[in-house]
Amino acid sequence: MKAGDSIYAYVLWGGGYAEYAVATEGEATAKPKSLNYIEAAAVPLVALTAWQALIDTAKLSAGQTVLIHGGSGGVGSMAIQIAKARGAKVIATASTSNQELLKQLGADVAIDYTKTKFEDVAKDVDVVLDSVGKDTLARSYGVVRKGGIIATLVAEPNQAELDKHGIRGAAISVKPNASELAEITKLIEEKKIKPVVSQVLLLTEAVKAQEQAATHHTRGKIVLKIADEPK
Ligand SMILES: NC(=O)c1ccc[n+]([C@@H]2O[C@H](COP(=O)([O-])OP(=O)(O)OC[C@H]3O[C@@H](n4cnc5c(N)ncnc54)[C@H](OP(=O)(O)O)[C@@H]3O)[C@@H](O)[C@H]2O)c1
C-alpha cells in the first residue's frame, strides 16, 4: 500500500462515528475496488466477527453443516456467505420478512423462527453461530453433534450444557486483523461476499442508528455517512 490508497479497517480504538481515525498497519487493508465507500464501511467488523467465529474458532470445513442464528443481521449475513464460500451447508434463522434474504445470501435451509422451532429442523449440526443468545443459545446445545461446537457472540456458553452434550463452546470477541480482512476482500472481489446495507444515515443521526441497532431486528448494517465519496 502507498500514500493516498483507499483503505478500510476495523479499528479497535477511536474508530467509527468520526470524520478522522487512525488505523494501524495491522488493522487496515486495501478497500475492495468493487464496493463504494458506504458498502465497504459495512464490511470489517461483521465480516471479521463471522470469520473469527467460523474459520478461526470452529474450523468450519467443506461439507460440514452450520446453523447460523440471526442470519439476516450484520454478522449473520456475512457468516452465511463466508460459510457457503467454504463449501459448508448453511441453515439460517430469521423472522418472516427476512426469509427471502436468507435464501439470496445462499442459505440452503431458511427457518422462520416465528413459525418453526429451529431444533425441529436442524439436527446434528457441526457448528452453531449464535448472535442472539438467551433462549436461542439455551436451545442450541441439543442440535450439535458430539464433538461439534457452539460459537456465541453474546454470552458465555454454559459449561454444564456443553459437557452434557459432549460438545465445545466459545465466546467470540472480535479483534482487528489486516490479513484476514485481505482474505475477506478477496472473496468480495470474487463476488462471493456482498455486504447488506439496509440504511444510510448521516453522522448527526448516530442516535437514530443506535436506537435502530438496539432493536436487534436490523437487516444487515446501518452505515453512517461521513462525507461524499472521494473522486
Ligand atoms: N462478540 C463480538 O465480538 C461481537 C461482534 C459483533 C457483534 N456482536 C454482537 O452480536 C449480536 C449480533 O449483531 P448483529 O449486528 O449481527 O445483529 P443484530 O442487530 O443484533 O441482529 C440482527 C438480526 O438478528 C435477527 N434476530 C433477532 N431475534 C432473533 C431470534 N430470536 N432468532 C433468530 N434471529 C433473530 C434479526 O432478524 P429479524 O428482524 O428477522 O428477527 C436481525 O436481522 C449483537 O448483540 C452484537 O452486539 C458481538
The ligand as an SDF file (V2000), in Angstrom:
LIG
                    3D

 48 52  0  0  0  0  0  0  0  0999 V2000
  -18.5860  -10.7320   20.4020 N   0  0  0  0  0  0  0  0  0  0  0  0
  -18.2360   -9.9820   19.3740 C   0  0  0  0  0  0  0  0  0  0  0  0
  -17.0480   -9.8240   19.0580 O   0  0  0  0  0  0  0  0  0  0  0  0
  -19.3190   -9.3290   18.5760 C   0  0  0  0  0  0  0  0  0  0  0  0
  -19.0220   -8.7630   17.3350 C   0  0  0  0  0  0  0  0  0  0  0  0
  -20.0740   -8.2040   16.5960 C   0  0  0  0  0  0  0  0  0  0  0  0
  -21.3640   -8.2060   17.1070 C   0  0  0  0  0  0  0  0  0  0  0  0
  -21.6000   -8.7370   18.3290 N   0  0  0  0  0  0  0  0  0  0  0  0
  -22.9640   -8.8010   18.8880 C   0  0  0  0  0  0  0  0  0  0  0  0
  -23.6330   -9.7980   18.1550 O   0  0  0  0  0  0  0  0  0  0  0  0
  -25.0150   -9.5070   18.0760 C   0  0  0  0  0  0  0  0  0  0  0  0
  -25.4150   -9.5330   16.6250 C   0  0  0  0  0  0  0  0  0  0  0  0
  -25.0280   -8.3720   15.9860 O   0  0  0  0  0  0  0  0  0  0  0  0
  -25.5230   -8.0510   14.5190 P   0  0  0  0  0  0  0  0  0  0  0  0
  -25.0430   -6.6830   14.2350 O   0  0  0  0  0  0  0  0  0  0  0  0
  -25.1650   -9.1440   13.6090 O   0  0  0  0  0  0  0  0  0  0  0  0
  -27.0780   -8.0840   14.5240 O   0  0  0  0  0  0  0  0  0  0  0  0
  -28.3420   -7.6520   15.4130 P   0  0  0  0  0  0  0  0  0  0  0  0
  -28.7920   -6.3330   15.0280 O   0  0  0  0  0  0  0  0  0  0  0  0
  -28.1610   -7.8350   16.8300 O   0  0  0  0  0  0  0  0  0  0  0  0
  -29.3460   -8.7990   14.9710 O   0  0  0  0  0  0  0  0  0  0  0  0
  -29.8650   -8.7570   13.7520 C   0  0  0  0  0  0  0  0  0  0  0  0
  -30.6490   -9.9660   13.2990 C   0  0  0  0  0  0  0  0  0  0  0  0
  -30.9890  -10.9220   14.3000 O   0  0  0  0  0  0  0  0  0  0  0  0
  -32.2680  -11.4680   13.9400 C   0  0  0  0  0  0  0  0  0  0  0  0
  -32.9440  -11.9730   15.1310 N   0  0  0  0  0  0  0  0  0  0  0  0
  -33.4690  -11.2810   16.1840 C   0  0  0  0  0  0  0  0  0  0  0  0
  -34.0150  -12.1280   17.0750 N   0  0  0  0  0  0  0  0  0  0  0  0
  -33.8130  -13.3890   16.5730 C   0  0  0  0  0  0  0  0  0  0  0  0
  -34.1440  -14.7110   17.0350 C   0  0  0  0  0  0  0  0  0  0  0  0
  -34.7930  -14.9250   18.1910 N   0  0  0  0  0  0  0  0  0  0  0  0
  -33.7660  -15.7610   16.2590 N   0  0  0  0  0  0  0  0  0  0  0  0
  -33.1070  -15.5840   15.0970 C   0  0  0  0  0  0  0  0  0  0  0  0
  -32.7900  -14.3730   14.6030 N   0  0  0  0  0  0  0  0  0  0  0  0
  -33.1340  -13.2950   15.3460 C   0  0  0  0  0  0  0  0  0  0  0  0
  -32.9980  -10.3000   13.3020 C   0  0  0  0  0  0  0  0  0  0  0  0
  -33.8180  -10.7980   12.2830 O   0  0  0  0  0  0  0  0  0  0  0  0
  -35.3990  -10.4780   12.3530 P   0  0  0  0  0  0  0  0  0  0  0  0
  -35.5310   -8.9750   12.2870 O   0  0  0  0  0  0  0  0  0  0  0  0
  -35.8850  -11.1860   11.1500 O   0  0  0  0  0  0  0  0  0  0  0  0
  -35.8710  -11.0150   13.6750 O   0  0  0  0  0  0  0  0  0  0  0  0
  -31.9020   -9.4010   12.7190 C   0  0  0  0  0  0  0  0  0  0  0  0
  -31.7950   -9.4280   11.3130 O   0  0  0  0  0  0  0  0  0  0  0  0
  -25.1950   -8.1460   18.7590 C   0  0  0  0  0  0  0  0  0  0  0  0
  -25.6360   -8.3500   20.0670 O   0  0  0  0  0  0  0  0  0  0  0  0
  -23.7980   -7.5520   18.7330 C   0  0  0  0  0  0  0  0  0  0  0  0
  -23.5800   -6.6360   19.7840 O   0  0  0  0  0  0  0  0  0  0  0  0
  -20.6220   -9.2920   19.0740 C   0  0  0  0  0  0  0  0  0  0  0  0
  1  2  1  0
  2  3  2  0
  2  4  1  0
  4  5  1  0
  4 48  2  0
  5  6  2  0
  6  7  1  0
  7  8  2  0
  8  9  1  0
  8 48  1  0
  9 10  1  0
  9 46  1  0
 10 11  1  0
 11 12  1  0
 11 44  1  0
 12 13  1  0
 13 14  1  0
 14 15  2  0
 14 16  1  0
 14 17  1  0
 17 18  1  0
 18 19  2  0
 18 20  1  0
 18 21  1  0
 21 22  1  0
 22 23  1  0
 23 24  1  0
 23 42  1  0
 24 25  1  0
 25 26  1  0
 25 36  1  0
 26 27  1  0
 26 35  1  0
 27 28  2  0
 28 29  1  0
 29 30  1  0
 29 35  2  0
 30 31  1  0
 30 32  2  0
 32 33  1  0
 33 34  2  0
 34 35  1  0
 36 37  1  0
 36 42  1  0
 37 38  1  0
 38 39  2  0
 38 40  1  0
 38 41  1  0
 42 43  1  0
 44 45  1  0
 44 46  1  0
 46 47  1  0
M  CHG  2   8   1  16  -1
M  END
$$$$
